[in-house]
Amino acid sequence: MRLNRVRELRSLHGLSQKEMAAAIKVRRATISVIENGVIPTGDIMLRIASFFNKDPREIFFEGSVLSTAQEMNEKKIQKRLERANK
């Protein structure tokens, strides 16, 4: 399961983790943990998106991540409806 597209985009641009980290002013280890599924802060998310000239949603909220968020939202709405109908 792909957690985000950071590794894919970095590789497409022929960058090492160290080069990318220097470009967005973070440590190389930060890139590594993001590529392994840790969700970055909003600030770092925006730096990465800007660096690749992409909307952050295209990098961090695609596929199963987005589907999971939508499913959770639908469950919350369903619970609220059930409570309102009691």
LINHU-V626247 format. One record per residue. RES is the residue in three letters. PHI is phi in whole degrees, 0 to 359 (none if undefined). BURIAL is b if it has 16 or more other ideal C-beta (glycine too) atoms within 10 Angstrom, else e. Layout:
# LINHU-V626247
res = <RES,RES>
phi = <PHI,PHI>
burial = <BURIAL,BURIAL>
This chain:
# LINHU-V626247
res = <MET,ARG,LEU,ASN,ARG,VAL,ARG,GLU,LEU,ARG,SER,LEU,HIS,GLY,LEU,SER,GLN,LYS,GLU,MET,ALA,ALA,ALA,ILE,LYS,VAL,ARG,ARG,ALA,THR,ILE,SER,VAL,ILE,GLU,ASN,GLY,VAL,ILE,PRO,THR,GLY,ASP,ILE,MET,LEU,ARG,ILE,ALA,SER,PHE,PHE,ASN,LYS,ASP,PRO,ARG,GLU,ILE,PHE,PHE,GLU,GLY,SER,VAL,LEU,SER,THR,ALA,GLN,GLU,MET,ASN,GLU,LYS,LYS,ILE,GLN,LYS,ARG,LEU,GLU,ARG,ALA,ASN,LYS>
phi = <none,276,268,199,255,300,300,301,293,299,295,302,270,67,255,277,299,297,295,295,301,297,294,255,62,226,281,302,299,296,298,301,292,295,297,264,111,287,279,284,296,302,300,291,303,292,297,295,298,296,302,268,56,227,288,305,297,291,264,251,229,246,55,296,296,293,299,297,297,294,297,296,296,297,295,297,297,298,297,297,296,297,294,292,272,276>
burial = <e,e,b,b,b,b,b,e,b,b,e,e,e,e,b,e,b,e,e,b,b,e,e,b,e,b,e,e,e,b,b,e,e,b,b,e,e,e,e,b,e,e,e,b,b,e,b,b,b,e,b,b,e,e,e,b,e,e,b,b,e,e,e,e,b,e,e,e,e,e,e,e,e,e,e,e,e,e,e,e,e,e,e,e,e,e>
